[in-house]
Amino acid sequence: MNIPPISKELIEFLDQLYPLKNPKLDETERSIFARAGQRMVIDTLKKFHEDQYKQSLEGRLLGDN
């Protein structure tokens, strides 16, 4: 699968939009699971961004660009 470039700015924006929060006692399970899903997407994007950054560094070191 070819993943499009993911910018650090996008990740920072989503991190602010959906911050990591502890569940509240009065919060429904549905709300907790929805927030967990949002964070899972952000964490996945962070991993893809890291991988893309490492690949670009390796490419520069190997003279691929």
Secondary structure, DSSP 8 states (H G I E B T S, - for coil): -------HHHHHHHHHHS------TT--HHHHHHHHHHHHHHHHHHHHHHHHHHHHHHHHHHT--
